[in-house]
Amino acid sequence: MKKGLLAIALFCLINCVSAQDIQLVSPTKTGGKPLMEALNERQSHRSFEYKEMPAQTLSDLLWAAYGFNREDKRTVPSSQNRQEVDVYVMLSSGIYIYDAKDNVLKMKEKGDFRKALGQPNISDNASLTLIYMANMDKASNREAGFIDSGFIAQNVYLYCASVGLGSVARGSFTRPDLHNTLKLTNKQEITFVQPVGYIK
């Protein structure tokens, strides 16, 4: 009897924990504006009107940013294919890590941590903020982590231009505060952050 109750309790605990992850819908990999139009409309936006992002848009955005378009290669290049960047997604409900292989947002921290991003006029009104974190023990060198993050950011800019969203790449945040909020090691370095949202 006790073993049965223990098994049920363990099952409930596992399901409760995993339920905090967000299973993304399959990304749409066709359509959108022609590339030259998206390039023409690419710009930075800092003024957002807060709205939650629909599930399909969220999935498409993350795939465009850092998804896999081949078996082991992504939508962006990386130095020596080290793929040393992790993309964190900060929502008002918590901090997640994008797992492109399983198409899942894995919860890292539950709660609203947006104050760690600074500039609340931007970060609090965006639908989400992408945080690019380079694993320096995987990177070919420190500069590569920053350069490879830039490729991701440009994909995000172009996706946003294609669907009418706004975005801005930001280095203006308090690095120690955000580093501590994400509970990073000394081998992990935040390169910059990129809010995405609905243009005001």
C-alpha positions as CSV (number, residue, x, y, z in Angstrom):
1,M,0.0,0.0,0.0
2,K,2.8,2.4,1.0
3,K,4.7,1.6,-2.2
4,G,1.6,2.3,-4.2
5,L,1.1,5.7,-2.6
6,L,4.8,6.5,-3.1
7,A,4.6,5.6,-6.8
8,I,1.5,7.8,-7.2
9,A,3.2,10.7,-5.4
10,L,6.3,10.4,-7.5
11,F,4.2,10.2,-10.7
12,C,2.4,13.4,-9.7
13,L,5.6,15.2,-8.8
14,I,7.2,14.3,-12.2
15,N,4.2,15.4,-14.1
16,C,3.9,18.6,-12.1
17,V,7.5,19.5,-12.8
18,S,7.4,18.6,-16.5
19,A,4.1,20.5,-16.9
20,Q,6.1,23.7,-16.3
21,D,7.9,23.2,-19.6
22,I,6.2,24.6,-22.7
23,Q,5.9,22.2,-25.6
24,L,6.0,24.3,-28.7
25,V,3.9,23.7,-31.8
26,S,5.6,22.7,-35.0
27,P,7.2,25.8,-36.7
28,T,6.0,27.0,-40.0
29,K,8.9,26.9,-42.4
30,T,7.4,28.3,-45.5
31,G,5.8,31.6,-46.5
32,G,6.6,35.1,-45.1
33,K,7.7,38.2,-46.9
34,P,10.3,38.0,-49.6
35,L,13.8,38.4,-48.2
36,M,14.5,41.8,-49.9
37,E,11.3,43.2,-48.4
38,A,12.2,42.0,-45.0
39,L,15.6,43.5,-45.3
40,N,14.1,46.8,-46.4
41,E,11.8,46.9,-43.4
42,R,14.4,45.7,-40.8
43,Q,14.8,48.2,-38.0
44,S,15.0,48.5,-34.2
45,H,11.9,49.2,-32.1
46,R,12.0,50.2,-28.5
47,S,8.4,51.0,-27.9
48,F,6.0,48.0,-27.4
49,E,2.4,47.4,-26.5
50,Y,2.3,44.4,-24.2
51,K,0.5,41.4,-25.7
52,E,1.1,37.7,-25.2
53,M,2.6,36.1,-28.3
54,P,0.5,33.4,-30.0
55,A,1.9,29.8,-29.8
56,Q,2.5,29.6,-33.6
57,T,4.4,32.9,-33.7
58,L,6.5,32.0,-30.7
59,S,7.5,28.7,-32.3
60,D,8.2,30.3,-35.6
61,L,10.3,33.0,-34.0
62,L,12.5,30.6,-32.1
63,W,13.0,28.3,-35.0
64,A,14.0,31.2,-37.2
65,A,16.4,32.4,-34.5
66,Y,18.1,29.1,-33.6
67,G,16.3,26.1,-34.9
68,F,17.6,23.2,-36.8
69,N,17.1,23.2,-40.6
70,R,19.3,20.1,-41.1
71,E,20.0,17.1,-39.0
72,D,22.8,18.7,-37.0
73,K,22.9,22.3,-38.4
74,R,21.0,25.3,-37.5
75,T,19.4,28.3,-39.2
76,V,22.5,30.3,-38.3
77,P,26.2,29.6,-38.7
78,S,28.6,29.1,-35.7
79,S,32.4,29.1,-35.6
80,Q,33.6,25.6,-36.3
81,N,30.0,24.4,-35.7
82,R,30.5,24.6,-32.0
83,Q,26.9,25.8,-31.4
84,E,28.1,27.3,-28.2
85,V,25.1,29.7,-27.7
86,D,22.1,28.9,-25.6
87,V,18.9,31.0,-26.1
88,Y,17.0,31.8,-23.0
89,V,13.5,33.2,-23.2
90,M,12.3,35.5,-20.5
91,L,8.5,35.7,-20.2
92,S,6.5,37.4,-17.5
93,S,5.9,33.9,-16.1
94,G,9.5,32.7,-15.9
95,I,12.8,32.0,-17.6
96,Y,13.1,29.2,-20.1
97,I,15.8,27.6,-22.3
98,Y,15.0,26.9,-25.9
99,D,15.6,23.2,-26.7
100,A,15.5,23.2,-30.5
101,K,15.9,19.4,-30.9
102,D,12.7,18.7,-28.9
103,N,11.0,22.0,-29.8
104,V,10.4,22.7,-26.1
105,L,10.9,25.7,-23.8
106,K,12.4,24.1,-20.6
107,M,11.7,26.1,-17.5
108,K,14.7,27.3,-15.6
109,E,13.2,29.7,-13.1
110,K,9.5,30.3,-12.3
111,G,8.4,33.9,-11.7
112,D,8.7,37.4,-13.1
113,F,12.4,38.4,-13.3
114,R,12.1,41.1,-16.0
115,K,13.6,43.7,-13.7
116,A,16.9,42.0,-14.1
117,L,16.8,43.1,-17.7
118,G,16.8,46.8,-16.9
119,Q,15.0,49.5,-18.9
120,P,11.5,48.4,-17.9
121,N,9.9,50.7,-20.5
122,I,11.3,48.2,-23.0
123,S,11.5,44.9,-21.2
124,D,8.2,45.1,-19.4
125,N,6.2,45.9,-22.5
126,A,7.8,43.4,-24.9
127,S,6.1,40.0,-25.2
128,L,9.4,38.3,-24.4
129,T,13.1,38.9,-24.3
130,L,15.6,36.6,-25.8
131,I,18.9,36.3,-23.8
132,Y,21.9,35.0,-25.7
133,M,24.4,33.1,-23.5
134,A,27.7,31.8,-24.8
135,N,29.3,28.7,-23.3
136,M,32.9,29.8,-23.3
137,D,34.1,26.2,-22.7
138,K,32.5,25.2,-26.0
139,A,33.3,28.3,-28.1
140,S,36.3,28.4,-30.3
141,N,37.2,31.7,-28.7
142,R,35.4,34.4,-26.7
143,E,34.8,36.6,-29.8
144,A,33.1,33.8,-31.6
145,G,30.4,33.7,-28.8
146,F,29.5,37.3,-29.5
147,I,29.7,37.0,-33.3
148,D,27.5,33.9,-33.3
149,S,25.0,35.6,-31.1
150,G,24.8,38.4,-33.7
151,F,23.8,35.9,-36.4
152,I,20.9,34.8,-34.2
153,A,19.9,38.4,-33.6
154,Q,19.8,39.2,-37.3
155,N,17.6,36.2,-38.0
156,V,15.2,37.5,-35.3
157,Y,15.3,41.0,-36.8
158,L,14.4,39.6,-40.2
159,Y,11.6,37.3,-38.9
160,C,10.2,40.3,-37.0
161,A,10.3,42.5,-40.1
162,S,8.6,39.6,-42.0
163,V,5.6,39.4,-39.7
164,G,5.2,42.9,-38.4
165,L,6.8,42.5,-34.9
166,G,9.4,44.8,-33.3
167,S,12.7,44.0,-31.8
168,V,15.9,45.7,-30.6
169,A,19.3,44.2,-29.7
170,R,20.4,45.6,-26.3
171,G,23.7,45.5,-24.4
172,S,22.3,48.0,-21.8
173,F,21.6,45.7,-18.9
174,T,23.2,45.2,-15.5
175,R,25.4,42.2,-16.4
176,P,26.0,40.9,-12.8
177,D,22.3,41.1,-11.9
178,L,21.2,39.1,-15.0
179,H,24.1,36.6,-14.6
180,N,23.0,35.9,-11.0
181,T,19.3,35.7,-12.0
182,L,20.1,33.0,-14.5
183,K,22.4,31.3,-12.1
184,L,25.2,31.0,-14.6
185,T,28.7,29.7,-14.1
186,N,32.0,31.6,-14.8
187,K,32.2,29.7,-18.1
188,Q,28.8,31.1,-19.3
189,E,28.7,34.7,-20.6
190,I,25.6,36.7,-21.6
191,T,26.4,38.4,-24.9
192,F,23.3,40.6,-25.2
193,V,19.5,40.6,-24.9
194,Q,16.8,41.1,-27.5
195,P,13.2,42.0,-26.6
196,V,10.5,41.1,-29.2
197,G,7.0,42.5,-29.1
198,Y,4.1,44.3,-30.7
199,I,5.1,47.8,-32.0
200,K,3.3,50.6,-30.2
